[in-house]
Amino acid sequence: MEKIIYNTTAEEALKRLIEGNKKYLKNRGSKIQAEESIIARSAIEGQRPYAIVITCSDSRVIPEAIFSAGIGDIFVIRVAGNVIDAHQLGSIEYAEEHLGTGLVLVLGHTGCGAVDAVLSGHSGTYIKYIADSIKQAVGTEKDPYKACELNVKNSCKIIEESLIIRKDEKEYGLKVMGAIYDITTGKVNFL
């Protein structure tokens, strides 16, 4: 395999996410702009995202808005409860290896319905697969914020256990980290 060259360092990507969240907090009324020229350029030149964001499917959690990102800026993977399985790992590996993205951020959030379902003992038919992953992550924790944090940390651990991710962390400087988005304030707390 040829050497991976990232679009930006993990540190620079993290700085952009932090600054983007600050901008979001100041300009809450703004919407993501989709100028024709940006759409056309990304269609021709392809995507070069600076970060991979794995987050919940919750409609209140919009990574592009939260980080003031535009078209092609972040590679977003969404799944209820931001749990990780082979599908998400494959998407992460694709973005890292083929798109040159050197930062992986697992973004949990307060008020997560999947985590709340586990804490309250409710898990339906298909959500059972998600709930089982979250149960394993949170153990006996009952505090919703701490449970969300444990769930994010567990997803980070699963990502880092991937042989490719572990190798690329060591060889190329790939970084995996977690954060919690507060749905009441809009602030992202990086773990």
C-alpha positions in Angstrom: 0.0 0.0 0.0 1.3 3.5 -0.8 1.8 6.1 1.9 -1.2 7.9 3.0 -1.0 11.7 2.7 -3.7 13.5 4.7 -5.5 16.6 3.6 -4.5 18.2 6.9 -3.0 17.1 10.2 -5.2 15.8 12.9 -4.3 18.8 15.0 -5.3 21.2 12.3 -8.6 19.3 11.7 -9.4 19.4 15.4 -8.7 23.2 15.4 -11.1 23.6 12.5 -13.8 21.7 14.3 -13.3 23.7 17.5 -13.3 27.0 15.6 -16.3 25.9 13.6 -18.3 25.1 16.7 -17.4 28.5 18.2 -18.7 30.1 14.9 -21.9 28.0 15.1 -22.5 29.2 18.7 -22.2 32.8 17.6 -24.2 32.5 14.3 -27.1 30.2 15.3 -29.4 31.6 12.6 -27.1 30.7 9.7 -27.8 27.8 7.4 -25.3 25.7 5.3 -24.8 27.5 2.0 -24.6 25.4 -1.2 -23.3 27.8 -3.9 -23.5 26.4 -7.4 -19.7 26.9 -7.9 -18.9 24.9 -4.8 -21.2 22.0 -5.8 -19.8 22.0 -9.3 -16.2 22.1 -8.1 -16.8 19.2 -5.6 -18.4 17.2 -8.4 -15.4 17.6 -10.6 -12.5 17.6 -8.1 -14.0 15.1 -5.6 -14.1 15.3 -1.9 -11.2 16.1 0.4 -12.7 16.2 3.9 -10.5 17.2 6.8 -12.4 15.1 9.4 -14.5 12.0 9.7 -17.4 12.4 12.1 -19.3 9.4 13.4 -22.5 10.6 15.1 -26.0 9.6 16.0 -28.9 9.7 13.5 -30.8 12.1 15.8 -32.2 14.9 13.6 -31.1 17.5 16.1 -27.4 16.6 15.6 -26.2 18.1 12.3 -22.4 17.9 12.2 -22.1 20.2 9.2 -24.0 22.9 11.1 -22.4 22.2 14.5 -18.9 22.6 13.0 -19.8 25.4 10.5 -18.6 23.0 7.7 -19.5 23.2 4.0 -19.8 20.7 1.2 -16.9 18.3 1.2 -15.4 19.5 4.5 -16.4 16.6 6.8 -17.1 12.9 6.0 -20.2 12.1 8.2 -21.3 8.6 9.2 -24.6 8.4 11.0 -26.1 5.6 13.0 -28.4 5.6 16.0 -26.4 5.7 19.2 -23.2 6.3 17.2 -22.3 2.7 17.7 -19.6 1.0 15.6 -19.7 -2.2 13.7 -18.0 -3.5 10.5 -20.0 -1.1 8.3 -18.9 2.0 10.1 -15.3 0.7 10.3 -15.3 0.2 6.5 -16.5 3.7 6.0 -13.9 5.1 8.3 -11.1 3.2 6.6 -12.4 4.3 3.2 -12.4 8.0 4.2 -9.0 7.7 5.9 -7.2 5.8 3.2 -8.8 7.0 0.0 -9.9 10.6 0.9 -6.9 11.5 3.1 -8.8 12.3 6.3 -6.6 12.1 9.4 -9.0 12.8 12.2 -11.8 10.5 13.4 -14.3 12.1 15.8 -17.0 10.1 17.5 -19.7 12.6 18.4 -22.2 11.6 21.0 -24.9 13.9 22.3 -27.0 14.7 25.3 -30.6 13.5 25.2 -29.7 10.5 23.0 -32.8 8.3 22.6 -30.7 5.2 22.0 -28.8 5.7 25.3 -32.0 6.7 27.1 -33.7 3.5 25.8 -30.9 1.4 27.3 -31.0 3.3 30.7 -34.8 2.9 30.9 -34.7 -0.8 29.9 -36.5 -0.4 26.6 -35.2 -2.1 23.5 -37.4 -3.1 20.7 -36.8 -5.5 17.8 -34.1 -4.0 15.6 -33.0 -1.4 18.1 -31.9 -4.4 20.2 -28.7 -4.7 18.2 -27.9 -1.0 18.9 -29.0 -1.3 22.5 -26.8 -4.4 23.1 -23.7 -2.4 22.0 -24.6 0.5 24.2 -25.4 -1.8 27.2 -21.9 -3.2 26.8 -20.4 0.3 26.8 -22.3 1.8 29.7 -22.5 -1.2 32.0 -24.3 -0.2 35.2 -24.0 3.6 34.7 -27.4 5.4 35.3 -26.4 9.0 34.7 -27.4 9.9 31.1 -24.4 12.2 30.5 -21.9 9.7 31.8 -23.5 6.9 29.9 -23.2 9.0 26.7 -19.6 9.6 27.4 -18.9 5.9 28.1 -20.7 5.0 24.8 -18.5 7.5 22.9 -15.3 6.2 24.5 -16.3 2.6 23.7 -16.9 3.5 20.0 -13.4 5.2 20.0 -11.9 2.0 21.5 -13.6 -0.2 18.9 -12.2 2.0 16.1 -8.7 2.0 17.6 -8.8 -1.8 17.8 -9.0 -2.0 14.0 -5.7 -3.2 12.7 -5.6 -0.6 9.9 -6.6 2.3 12.2 -4.0 1.2 14.8 -1.3 1.0 12.1 -2.2 4.3 10.6 -2.2 6.0 14.0 1.4 4.9 14.5 2.7 5.4 10.9 0.8 8.4 9.7 -0.5 10.3 12.7 -4.2 9.4 12.4 -6.1 10.5 15.5 -9.3 9.0 17.0 -11.1 11.1 19.6 -14.6 11.6 21.1 -16.8 14.5 22.0 -20.3 15.2 23.3 -22.7 17.7 21.7 -25.0 19.4 24.1 -28.4 19.7 22.4 -29.5 22.4 24.8 -26.5 24.8 24.3 -25.0 23.7 20.9 -21.6 23.4 22.5 -19.3 20.5 21.8 -17.2 19.2 24.7 -14.2 17.3 23.4 -13.1 14.4 25.6 
